[in-house]
Each structure stands twice: as C-alpha cells, then as structure tokens.
Amino acid sequence: MTTQTPNEILFQQLDHRETDGLEIWMLWSRATDTVTVVVHDSKTSELLELNVEPEVARDAFEHPFAHL
C-alpha cells in the first residue's frame, strides 16, 4: 500500500461547477504552478483541457469555450 503526502498531490481543485451536462473544474498544479480548466461533457463524453494564464483563469472557468 502506498500513501500520498501533501507534497505529492499533483493538482489542487480551485473551483468546480456543473451546468447543463457540463462539469467544469479549475485546477492548479503545485509542481508547475499552472492553472488548467477541465471540461467534461456528459452528453458526448468529451473531455477538454485548457491551460490558461492565471490572470484569465476565472474568465476561462466561467466561459471555457471562449478560450479555445
């Protein structure tokens, strides 16, 4: 059995929301100090990952398709 220490956590969830079949996460990588917005469309099973600049992270989380 392996255990994880806090330093081994790859991503920290900054925010999450669900709307109209879309699940959207804003994640921060401790290792790379980058922000990623992940979108899962439950209707099509499509998964989308957007690496975004920190200064636009909130907007990308709220409007991910505008940042494609």
PDB file of N, CA, C and O in Angstrom:
ATOM      1  N   MET A   1       0.837  -1.187   0.000  1.00  0.00           N
ATOM      2  CA  MET A   1       0.000   0.000   0.000  1.00  0.00           C
ATOM      3  C   MET A   1       0.875   1.241   0.000  1.00  0.00           C
ATOM      4  O   MET A   1       1.848   1.321   0.750  1.00  0.00           O
ATOM      5  N   THR A   2       0.533   2.203  -0.835  1.00  0.00           N
ATOM      6  CA  THR A   2       1.269   3.461  -0.865  1.00  0.00           C
ATOM      7  C   THR A   2       0.387   4.575  -0.316  1.00  0.00           C
ATOM      8  O   THR A   2      -0.840   4.526  -0.409  1.00  0.00           O
ATOM      9  N   THR A   3       1.027   5.553   0.242  1.00  0.00           N
ATOM     10  CA  THR A   3       0.289   6.706   0.753  1.00  0.00           C
ATOM     11  C   THR A   3       0.821   7.953   0.080  1.00  0.00           C
ATOM     12  O   THR A   3       1.951   7.981  -0.406  1.00  0.00           O
ATOM     13  N   GLN A   4       0.003   8.968   0.059  1.00  0.00           N
ATOM     14  CA  GLN A   4       0.404  10.245  -0.539  1.00  0.00           C
ATOM     15  C   GLN A   4       0.603  11.263   0.559  1.00  0.00           C
ATOM     16  O   GLN A   4      -0.198  11.370   1.488  1.00  0.00           O
ATOM     17  N   THR A   5       1.684  12.008   0.436  1.00  0.00           N
ATOM     18  CA  THR A   5       1.881  13.134   1.326  1.00  0.00           C
ATOM     19  C   THR A   5       1.356  14.374   0.609  1.00  0.00           C
ATOM     20  O   THR A   5       1.200  14.351  -0.612  1.00  0.00           O
ATOM     21  N   PRO A   6       1.080  15.457   1.338  1.00  0.00           N
ATOM     22  CA  PRO A   6       0.566  16.665   0.674  1.00  0.00           C
ATOM     23  C   PRO A   6       1.447  17.167  -0.468  1.00  0.00           C
ATOM     24  O   PRO A   6       0.928  17.741  -1.425  1.00  0.00           O
ATOM     25  N   ASN A   7       2.758  16.970  -0.395  1.00  0.00           N
ATOM     26  CA  ASN A   7       3.650  17.436  -1.453  1.00  0.00           C
ATOM     27  C   ASN A   7       3.525  16.624  -2.732  1.00  0.00           C
ATOM     28  O   ASN A   7       3.988  17.065  -3.784  1.00  0.00           O
ATOM     29  N   GLU A   8       2.900  15.429  -2.666  1.00  0.00           N
ATOM     30  CA  GLU A   8       2.774  14.581  -3.841  1.00  0.00           C
ATOM     31  C   GLU A   8       1.468  14.813  -4.586  1.00  0.00           C
ATOM     32  O   GLU A   8       1.273  14.242  -5.659  1.00  0.00           O
ATOM     33  N   ILE A   9       0.577  15.625  -4.058  1.00  0.00           N
ATOM     34  CA  ILE A   9      -0.676  15.912  -4.733  1.00  0.00           C
ATOM     35  C   ILE A   9      -0.371  16.709  -5.992  1.00  0.00           C
ATOM     36  O   ILE A   9       0.263  17.763  -5.930  1.00  0.00           O
ATOM     37  N   LEU A  10      -0.824  16.205  -7.133  1.00  0.00           N
ATOM     38  CA  LEU A  10      -0.485  16.824  -8.407  1.00  0.00           C
ATOM     39  C   LEU A  10      -1.289  18.082  -8.681  1.00  0.00           C
ATOM     40  O   LEU A  10      -0.743  19.079  -9.154  1.00  0.00           O
ATOM     41  N   PHE A  11      -2.587  18.044  -8.387  1.00  0.00           N
ATOM     42  CA  PHE A  11      -3.450  19.184  -8.665  1.00  0.00           C
ATOM     43  C   PHE A  11      -4.288  19.512  -7.439  1.00  0.00           C
ATOM     44  O   PHE A  11      -4.696  18.630  -6.683  1.00  0.00           O
ATOM     45  N   GLN A  12      -4.529  20.783  -7.266  1.00  0.00           N
ATOM     46  CA  GLN A  12      -5.439  21.241  -6.234  1.00  0.00           C
ATOM     47  C   GLN A  12      -6.648  21.851  -6.924  1.00  0.00           C
ATOM     48  O   GLN A  12      -6.502  22.704  -7.799  1.00  0.00           O
ATOM     49  N   GLN A  13      -7.844  21.415  -6.533  1.00  0.00           N
ATOM     50  CA  GLN A  13      -9.067  21.950  -7.127  1.00  0.00           C
ATOM     51  C   GLN A  13      -9.332  23.331  -6.549  1.00  0.00           C
ATOM     52  O   GLN A  13      -9.474  23.495  -5.338  1.00  0.00           O
ATOM     53  N   LEU A  14      -9.396  24.327  -7.436  1.00  0.00           N
ATOM     54  CA  LEU A  14      -9.686  25.691  -7.016  1.00  0.00           C
ATOM     55  C   LEU A  14     -11.176  25.988  -7.085  1.00  0.00           C
ATOM     56  O   LEU A  14     -11.694  26.769  -6.287  1.00  0.00           O
ATOM     57  N   ASP A  15     -11.872  25.364  -8.043  1.00  0.00           N
ATOM     58  CA  ASP A  15     -13.304  25.591  -8.179  1.00  0.00           C
ATOM     59  C   ASP A  15     -13.910  24.469  -9.017  1.00  0.00           C
ATOM     60  O   ASP A  15     -13.201  23.762  -9.733  1.00  0.00           O
ATOM     61  N   HIS A  16     -15.212  24.318  -8.920  1.00  0.00           N
ATOM     62  CA  HIS A  16     -15.930  23.284  -9.665  1.00  0.00           C
ATOM     63  C   HIS A  16     -17.369  23.754  -9.838  1.00  0.00           C
ATOM     64  O   HIS A  16     -17.947  24.375  -8.947  1.00  0.00           O
ATOM     65  N   ARG A  17     -17.937  23.445 -11.010  1.00  0.00           N
ATOM     66  CA  ARG A  17     -19.359  23.742 -11.215  1.00  0.00           C
ATOM     67  C   ARG A  17     -19.929  22.767 -12.235  1.00  0.00           C
ATOM     68  O   ARG A  17     -19.198  22.168 -13.023  1.00  0.00           O
ATOM     69  N   GLU A  18     -21.247  22.621 -12.204  1.00  0.00           N
ATOM     70  CA  GLU A  18     -21.967  21.774 -13.146  1.00  0.00           C
ATOM     71  C   GLU A  18     -23.124  22.573 -13.720  1.00  0.00           C
ATOM     72  O   GLU A  18     -23.842  23.258 -12.991  1.00  0.00           O
ATOM     73  N   THR A  19     -23.299  22.481 -15.035  1.00  0.00           N
ATOM     74  CA  THR A  19     -24.404  23.164 -15.692  1.00  0.00           C
ATOM     75  C   THR A  19     -24.725  22.482 -17.012  1.00  0.00           C
ATOM     76  O   THR A  19     -23.831  22.248 -17.825  1.00  0.00           O
ATOM     77  N   ASP A  20     -25.977  22.166 -17.227  1.00  0.00           N
ATOM     78  CA  ASP A  20     -26.478  21.639 -18.500  1.00  0.00           C
ATOM     79  C   ASP A  20     -25.622  20.507 -19.076  1.00  0.00           C
ATOM     80  O   ASP A  20     -25.295  20.522 -20.263  1.00  0.00           O
ATOM     81  N   GLY A  21     -25.261  19.540 -18.254  1.00  0.00           N
ATOM     82  CA  GLY A  21     -24.494  18.396 -18.735  1.00  0.00           C
ATOM     83  C   GLY A  21     -23.000  18.618 -18.797  1.00  0.00           C
ATOM     84  O   GLY A  21     -22.253  17.715 -19.173  1.00  0.00           O
ATOM     85  N   LEU A  22     -22.549  19.822 -18.428  1.00  0.00           N
ATOM     86  CA  LEU A  22     -21.109  20.115 -18.406  1.00  0.00           C
ATOM     87  C   LEU A  22     -20.625  20.140 -16.965  1.00  0.00           C
ATOM     88  O   LEU A  22     -21.273  20.713 -16.089  1.00  0.00           O
ATOM     89  N   GLU A  23     -19.490  19.520 -16.733  1.00  0.00           N
ATOM     90  CA  GLU A  23     -18.830  19.597 -15.448  1.00  0.00           C
ATOM     91  C   GLU A  23     -17.500  20.311 -15.686  1.00  0.00           C
ATOM     92  O   GLU A  23     -16.732  19.922 -16.566  1.00  0.00           O
ATOM     93  N   ILE A  24     -17.234  21.341 -14.913  1.00  0.00           N
ATOM     94  CA  ILE A  24     -16.071  22.195 -15.161  1.00  0.00           C
ATOM     95  C   ILE A  24     -15.275  22.335 -13.870  1.00  0.00           C
ATOM     96  O   ILE A  24     -15.822  22.630 -12.807  1.00  0.00           O
ATOM     97  N   TRP A  25     -13.962  22.114 -13.992  1.00  0.00           N
ATOM     98  CA  TRP A  25     -13.049  22.250 -12.864  1.00  0.00           C
ATOM     99  C   TRP A  25     -11.980  23.272 -13.190  1.00  0.00           C
ATOM    100  O   TRP A  25     -11.557  23.387 -14.341  1.00  0.00           O
ATOM    101  N   MET A  26     -11.543  24.010 -12.192  1.00  0.00           N
ATOM    102  CA  MET A  26     -10.349  24.846 -12.297  1.00  0.00           C
ATOM    103  C   MET A  26      -9.332  24.229 -11.342  1.00  0.00           C
ATOM    104  O   MET A  26      -9.567  24.133 -10.137  1.00  0.00           O
ATOM    105  N   LEU A  27      -8.198  23.812 -11.905  1.00  0.00           N
ATOM    106  CA  LEU A  27      -7.172  23.106 -11.151  1.00  0.00           C
ATOM    107  C   LEU A  27      -5.858  23.857 -11.187  1.00  0.00           C
ATOM    108  O   LEU A  27      -5.519  24.495 -12.183  1.00  0.00           O
ATOM    109  N   TRP A  28      -5.124  23.774 -10.095  1.00  0.00           N
ATOM    110  CA  TRP A  28      -3.802  24.386 -10.015  1.00  0.00           C
ATOM    111  C   TRP A  28      -2.783  23.288  -9.770  1.00  0.00           C
ATOM    112  O   TRP A  28      -2.979  22.440  -8.899  1.00  0.00           O
ATOM    113  N   SER A  29      -1.692  23.298 -10.534  1.00  0.00           N
ATOM    114  CA  SER A  29      -0.611  22.336 -10.363  1.00  0.00           C
ATOM    115  C   SER A  29       0.457  22.942  -9.469  1.00  0.00           C
ATOM    116  O   SER A  29       1.064  23.963  -9.792  1.00  0.00           O
ATOM    117  N   ARG A  30       0.668  22.292  -8.348  1.00  0.00           N
ATOM    118  CA  ARG A  30       1.710  22.723  -7.422  1.00  0.00           C
ATOM    119  C   ARG A  30       3.098  22.568  -8.071  1.00  0.00           C
ATOM    120  O   ARG A  30       3.976  23.410  -7.883  1.00  0.00           O
ATOM    121  N   ALA A  31       3.277  21.496  -8.823  1.00  0.00           N
ATOM    122  CA  ALA A  31       4.580  21.191  -9.419  1.00  0.00           C
ATOM    123  C   ALA A  31       4.990  22.201 -10.480  1.00  0.00           C
ATOM    124  O   ALA A  31       6.160  22.576 -10.565  1.00  0.00           O
ATOM    125  N   THR A  32       4.028  22.644 -11.291  1.00  0.00           N
ATOM    126  CA  THR A  32       4.361  23.538 -12.404  1.00  0.00           C
ATOM    127  C   THR A  32       3.836  24.955 -12.215  1.00  0.00           C
ATOM    128  O   THR A  32       4.131  25.841 -13.017  1.00  0.00           O
ATOM    129  N   ASP A  33       3.055  25.171 -11.156  1.00  0.00           N
ATOM    130  CA  ASP A  33       2.437  26.467 -10.872  1.00  0.00           C
ATOM    131  C   ASP A  33       1.627  26.964 -12.070  1.00  0.00           C
ATOM    132  O   ASP A  33       1.719  28.126 -12.465  1.00  0.00           O
ATOM    133  N   THR A  34       0.828  26.048 -12.638  1.00  0.00           N
ATOM    134  CA  THR A  34      -0.022  26.399 -13.773  1.00  0.00           C
ATOM    135  C   THR A  34      -1.484  26.123 -13.432  1.00  0.00           C
ATOM    136  O   THR A  34      -1.791  25.324 -12.547  1.00  0.00           O
ATOM    137  N   VAL A  35      -2.371  26.797 -14.149  1.00  0.00           N
ATOM    138  CA  VAL A  35      -3.811  26.620 -13.964  1.00  0.00           C
ATOM    139  C   VAL A  35      -4.382  25.937 -15.211  1.00  0.00           C
ATOM    140  O   VAL A  35      -4.069  26.313 -16.340  1.00  0.00           O
ATOM    141  N   THR A  36      -5.220  24.933 -14.981  1.00  0.00           N
ATOM    142  CA  THR A  36      -5.874  24.204 -16.055  1.00  0.00           C
ATOM    143  C   THR A  36      -7.374  24.209 -15.801  1.00  0.00           C
ATOM    144  O   THR A  36      -7.823  23.981 -14.678  1.00  0.00           O
ATOM    145  N   VAL A  37      -8.140  24.468 -16.845  1.00  0.00           N
ATOM    146  CA  VAL A  37      -9.592  24.348 -16.780  1.00  0.00           C
ATOM    147  C   VAL A  37      -9.945  23.076 -17.536  1.00  0.00           C
ATOM    148  O   VAL A  37      -9.557  22.895 -18.690  1.00  0.00           O
ATOM    149  N   VAL A  38     -10.682  22.203 -16.873  1.00  0.00           N
ATOM    150  CA  VAL A  38     -11.082  20.922 -17.459  1.00  0.00           C
ATOM    151  C   VAL A  38     -12.599  20.925 -17.604  1.00  0.00           C
ATOM    152  O   VAL A  38     -13.325  21.265 -16.670  1.00  0.00           O
ATOM    153  N   VAL A  39     -13.067  20.540 -18.794  1.00  0.00           N
ATOM    154  CA  VAL A  39     -14.497  20.497 -19.083  1.00  0.00           C
ATOM    155  C   VAL A  39     -14.855  19.077 -19.510  1.00  0.00           C
ATOM    156  O   VAL A  39     -14.239  18.524 -20.421  1.00  0.00           O
ATOM    157  N   HIS A  40     -15.847  18.492 -18.853  1.00  0.00           N
ATOM    158  CA  HIS A  40     -16.360  17.184 -19.257  1.00  0.00           C
ATOM    159  C   HIS A  40     -17.812  17.354 -19.685  1.00  0.00           C
ATOM    160  O   HIS A  40     -18.646  17.840 -18.920  1.00  0.00           O
ATOM    161  N   ASP A  41     -18.103  16.947 -20.920  1.00  0.00           N
ATOM    162  CA  ASP A  41     -19.459  16.993 -21.455  1.00  0.00           C
ATOM    163  C   ASP A  41     -20.064  15.607 -21.294  1.00  0.00           C
ATOM    164  O   ASP A  41     -19.679  14.675 -22.000  1.00  0.00           O
ATOM    165  N   SER A  42     -21.004  15.465 -20.373  1.00  0.00           N
ATOM    166  CA  SER A  42     -21.596  14.152 -20.112  1.00  0.00           C
ATOM    167  C   SER A  42     -22.474  13.674 -21.269  1.00  0.00           C
ATOM    168  O   SER A  42     -22.745  12.479 -21.380  1.00  0.00           O
ATOM    169  N   LYS A  43     -22.913  14.574 -22.116  1.00  0.00           N
ATOM    170  CA  LYS A  43     -23.749  14.196 -23.263  1.00  0.00           C
ATOM    171  C   LYS A  43     -22.937  13.515 -24.353  1.00  0.00           C
ATOM    172  O   LYS A  43     -23.428  12.599 -25.013  1.00  0.00           O
ATOM    173  N   THR A  44     -21.699  13.956 -24.548  1.00  0.00           N
ATOM    174  CA  THR A  44     -20.853  13.404 -25.606  1.00  0.00           C
ATOM    175  C   THR A  44     -19.644  12.632 -25.071  1.00  0.00           C
ATOM    176  O   THR A  44     -18.915  12.008 -25.842  1.00  0.00           O
ATOM    177  N   SER A  45     -19.431  12.674 -23.753  1.00  0.00           N
ATOM    178  CA  SER A  45     -18.265  12.068 -23.083  1.00  0.00           C
ATOM    179  C   SER A  45     -16.960  12.746 -23.473  1.00  0.00           C
ATOM    180  O   SER A  45     -15.882  12.208 -23.220  1.00  0.00           O
ATOM    181  N   GLU A  46     -17.048  13.914 -24.082  1.00  0.00           N
ATOM    182  CA  GLU A  46     -15.853  14.656 -24.497  1.00  0.00           C
ATOM    183  C   GLU A  46     -15.196  15.299 -23.272  1.00  0.00           C
ATOM    184  O   GLU A  46     -15.877  15.800 -22.376  1.00  0.00           O
ATOM    185  N   LEU A  47     -13.874  15.275 -23.251  1.00  0.00           N
ATOM    186  CA  LEU A  47     -13.087  15.881 -22.182  1.00  0.00           C
ATOM    187  C   LEU A  47     -12.142  16.893 -22.793  1.00  0.00           C
ATOM    188  O   LEU A  47     -11.426  16.591 -23.748  1.00  0.00           O
ATOM    189  N   LEU A  48     -12.143  18.085 -22.247  1.00  0.00           N
ATOM    190  CA  LEU A  48     -11.369  19.188 -22.797  1.00  0.00           C
ATOM    191  C   LEU A  48     -10.488  19.765 -21.692  1.00  0.00           C
ATOM    192  O   LEU A  48     -10.961  19.985 -20.577  1.00  0.00           O
ATOM    193  N   GLU A  49      -9.214  20.011 -21.990  1.00  0.00           N
ATOM    194  CA  GLU A  49      -8.301  20.625 -21.028  1.00  0.00           C
ATOM    195  C   GLU A  49      -7.731  21.901 -21.624  1.00  0.00           C
ATOM    196  O   GLU A  49      -7.220  21.900 -22.744  1.00  0.00           O
ATOM    197  N   LEU A  50      -7.822  22.987 -20.871  1.00  0.00           N
ATOM    198  CA  LEU A  50      -7.295  24.273 -21.312  1.00  0.00           C
ATOM    199  C   LEU A  50      -6.254  24.750 -20.309  1.00  0.00           C
ATOM    200  O   LEU A  50      -6.575  24.972 -19.141  1.00  0.00           O
ATOM    201  N   ASN A  51      -5.030  24.905 -20.747  1.00  0.00           N
ATOM    202  CA  ASN A  51      -4.024  25.531 -19.899  1.00  0.00           C
ATOM    203  C   ASN A  51      -4.170  27.030 -20.076  1.00  0.00           C
ATOM    204  O   ASN A  51      -4.117  27.541 -21.195  1.00  0.00           O
ATOM    205  N   VAL A  52      -4.355  27.735 -18.966  1.00  0.00           N
ATOM    206  CA  VAL A  52      -4.647  29.163 -19.042  1.00  0.00           C
ATOM    207  C   VAL A  52      -3.697  29.962 -18.160  1.00  0.00           C
ATOM    208  O   VAL A  52      -3.154  29.456 -17.178  1.00  0.00           O
ATOM    209  N   GLU A  53      -3.515  31.206 -18.530  1.00  0.00           N
ATOM    210  CA  GLU A  53      -2.719  32.117 -17.725  1.00  0.00           C
ATOM    211  C   GLU A  53      -3.495  32.443 -16.451  1.00  0.00           C
ATOM    212  O   GLU A  53      -4.719  32.563 -16.496  1.00  0.00           O
ATOM    213  N   PRO A  54      -2.818  32.587 -15.328  1.00  0.00           N
ATOM    214  CA  PRO A  54      -3.512  32.874 -14.068  1.00  0.00           C
ATOM    215  C   PRO A  54      -4.424  34.091 -14.128  1.00  0.00           C
ATOM    216  O   PRO A  54      -5.477  34.105 -13.492  1.00  0.00           O
ATOM    217  N   GLU A  55      -4.032  35.115 -14.887  1.00  0.00           N
ATOM    218  CA  GLU A  55      -4.850  36.332 -14.923  1.00  0.00           C
ATOM    219  C   GLU A  55      -6.170  36.167 -15.677  1.00  0.00           C
ATOM    220  O   GLU A  55      -7.060  37.007 -15.543  1.00  0.00           O
ATOM    221  N   VAL A  56      -6.311  35.100 -16.466  1.00  0.00           N
ATOM    222  CA  VAL A  56      -7.586  34.848 -17.158  1.00  0.00           C
ATOM    223  C   VAL A  56      -8.265  33.566 -16.673  1.00  0.00           C
ATOM    224  O   VAL A  56      -9.250  33.121 -17.262  1.00  0.00           O
ATOM    225  N   ALA A  57      -7.745  32.983 -15.617  1.00  0.00           N
ATOM    226  CA  ALA A  57      -8.256  31.694 -15.137  1.00  0.00           C
ATOM    227  C   ALA A  57      -9.729  31.761 -14.763  1.00  0.00           C
ATOM    228  O   ALA A  57     -10.493  30.867 -15.127  1.00  0.00           O
ATOM    229  N   ARG A  58     -10.141  32.791 -14.049  1.00  0.00           N
ATOM    230  CA  ARG A  58     -11.548  32.896 -13.632  1.00  0.00           C
ATOM    231  C   ARG A  58     -12.460  33.030 -14.852  1.00  0.00           C
ATOM    232  O   ARG A  58     -13.510  32.390 -14.914  1.00  0.00           O
ATOM    233  N   ASP A  59     -12.067  33.850 -15.815  1.00  0.00           N
ATOM    234  CA  ASP A  59     -12.876  34.021 -17.018  1.00  0.00           C
ATOM    235  C   ASP A  59     -12.933  32.713 -17.812  1.00  0.00           C
ATOM    236  O   ASP A  59     -13.985  32.355 -18.342  1.00  0.00           O
ATOM    237  N   ALA A  60     -11.809  32.003 -17.893  1.00  0.00           N
ATOM    238  CA  ALA A  60     -11.782  30.722 -18.615  1.00  0.00           C
ATOM    239  C   ALA A  60     -12.657  29.682 -17.922  1.00  0.00           C
ATOM    240  O   ALA A  60     -13.281  28.852 -18.582  1.00  0.00           O
ATOM    241  N   PHE A  61     -12.701  29.727 -16.603  1.00  0.00           N
ATOM    242  CA  PHE A  61     -13.570  28.834 -15.850  1.00  0.00           C
ATOM    243  C   PHE A  61     -15.039  29.150 -16.127  1.00  0.00           C
ATOM    244  O   PHE A  61     -15.847  28.240 -16.310  1.00  0.00           O
ATOM    245  N   GLU A  62     -15.381  30.420 -16.156  1.00  0.00           N
ATOM    246  CA  GLU A  62     -16.768  30.839 -16.382  1.00  0.00           C
ATOM    247  C   GLU A  62     -17.192  30.685 -17.850  1.00  0.00           C
ATOM    248  O   GLU A  62     -18.362  30.417 -18.127  1.00  0.00           O
ATOM    249  N   HIS A  63     -16.256  30.850 -18.786  1.00  0.00           N
ATOM    250  CA  HIS A  63     -16.558  30.814 -20.225  1.00  0.00           C
ATOM    251  C   HIS A  63     -15.490  29.993 -20.966  1.00  0.00           C
ATOM    252  O   HIS A  63     -14.749  30.545 -21.779  1.00  0.00           O
ATOM    253  N   PRO A  64     -15.405  28.684 -20.694  1.00  0.00           N
ATOM    254  CA  PRO A  64     -14.304  27.894 -21.261  1.00  0.00           C
ATOM    255  C   PRO A  64     -14.274  27.854 -22.787  1.00  0.00           C
ATOM    256  O   PRO A  64     -13.191  27.822 -23.372  1.00  0.00           O
ATOM    257  N   PHE A  65     -15.424  27.855 -23.441  1.00  0.00           N
ATOM    258  CA  PHE A  65     -15.436  27.726 -24.902  1.00  0.00           C
ATOM    259  C   PHE A  65     -14.962  28.998 -25.588  1.00  0.00           C
ATOM    260  O   PHE A  65     -14.576  28.956 -26.756  1.00  0.00           O
ATOM    261  N   ALA A  66     -14.983  30.110 -24.898  1.00  0.00           N
ATOM    262  CA  ALA A  66     -14.449  31.364 -25.455  1.00  0.00           C
ATOM    263  C   ALA A  66     -12.925  31.348 -25.444  1.00  0.00           C
ATOM    264  O   ALA A  66     -12.293  32.177 -26.099  1.00  0.00           O
ATOM    265  N   HIS A  67     -12.334  30.417 -24.711  1.00  0.00           N
ATOM    266  CA  HIS A  67     -10.871  30.357 -24.583  1.00  0.00           C
ATOM    267  C   HIS A  67     -10.252  29.210 -25.378  1.00  0.00           C
ATOM    268  O   HIS A  67      -9.077  28.890 -25.196  1.00  0.00           O
ATOM    269  N   LEU A  68     -11.024  28.606 -26.240  1.00  0.00           N
ATOM    270  CA  LEU A  68     -10.478  27.506 -27.063  1.00  0.00           C
ATOM    271  C   LEU A  68      -9.504  28.005 -28.091  1.00  0.00           C
ATOM    272  O   LEU A  68      -8.958  27.214 -28.859  1.00  0.00           O
TER     273      LEU A  68
END
